[in-house]
């Protein structure tokens, strides 16, 4: 399974240095199009999205995170916005299996 990233050019270029391919999205709508492409790919297991874009997607991003199928969609901090990924993931685990971290 592959990891893919959707974010600003700095974030995407940084992940390319460690071998993770991705695409630059300028706004939430562009990110949504890119994420939908990855959702239909059979070989993608995780899609990382910069927190700024995740915030722009709002409820759409929440629905992506709550999906029970692969790929797993997670946010990560970027140069503009502090990450909320750990809190979101903990809330998702708690609502799914009832264990609080």
C-alpha positions in Angstrom: 0.0 0.0 0.0 1.2 3.5 -0.8 1.1 6.8 1.0 0.0 9.9 -0.8 -0.1 13.5 0.3 -2.2 16.5 -0.7 -1.0 19.9 0.4 0.8 23.1 -0.3 4.0 23.0 -2.5 6.4 23.1 0.5 4.7 20.2 2.3 4.4 18.0 -0.9 8.0 18.7 -1.9 9.2 17.8 1.7 7.4 14.5 1.5 8.8 13.8 -1.9 12.3 13.9 -0.4 11.4 10.7 1.6 9.7 9.0 -1.4 6.0 9.9 -0.8 4.3 11.1 -3.9 1.6 13.7 -3.8 -0.1 16.7 -5.4 -0.3 20.3 -4.7 -3.8 21.7 -4.1 -4.3 25.5 -3.8 -7.6 25.3 -2.0 -10.2 22.9 -0.4 -12.0 22.3 -3.7 -8.8 21.3 -5.5 -7.9 19.1 -2.5 -11.3 17.4 -2.7 -10.8 16.5 -6.3 -7.4 15.0 -5.6 -8.6 13.1 -2.5 -11.5 11.6 -4.5 -8.9 10.4 -7.1 -6.9 8.7 -4.3 -10.1 7.2 -2.8 -10.7 5.2 -6.0 -7.1 4.0 -6.3 -6.6 0.3 -5.3 -3.0 0.7 -4.2 -3.3 3.7 -1.8 -3.5 2.9 1.9 -3.0 6.4 3.5 -3.8 9.9 2.2 -2.2 12.7 4.2 -3.7 16.2 3.8 -2.3 19.4 5.2 -4.3 20.9 8.1 -5.0 24.1 6.2 -6.8 22.2 3.5 -8.5 19.9 5.9 -9.9 23.0 7.7 -11.1 24.3 4.4 -12.9 21.1 3.7 -14.7 21.2 7.0 -17.4 18.5 7.3 -16.3 16.8 4.1 -12.9 16.1 5.7 -14.7 14.7 8.8 -16.6 12.3 6.6 -13.4 11.2 4.9 -11.9 10.5 8.3 -14.9 8.5 9.5 -14.9 6.2 6.5 -14.3 2.6 7.3 -12.5 1.7 4.1 -9.0 2.3 2.8 -7.4 4.6 2.2 -7.2 6.1 5.7 -7.4 9.9 5.4 -5.4 11.9 8.0 -4.4 15.5 8.5 -1.0 16.8 9.4 0.4 20.2 10.5 1.7 22.5 7.8 3.5 25.8 7.8 0.3 27.8 8.4 -1.9 25.8 10.7 -1.1 23.8 13.8 -2.1 20.1 13.4 -5.2 18.7 14.9 -4.5 15.1 13.7 -3.8 13.6 17.0 -7.0 14.9 18.6 -9.1 13.9 15.6 -7.6 10.4 15.5 -8.2 10.0 19.3 -11.8 11.1 18.9 -12.3 8.7 16.0 -10.9 5.8 17.9 -13.0 6.6 20.9 -16.2 6.8 18.8 -15.4 3.6 16.9 -14.3 1.3 19.7 -15.0 3.2 22.9 -11.4 3.5 24.1 -10.3 6.9 25.2 -6.6 7.9 24.8 
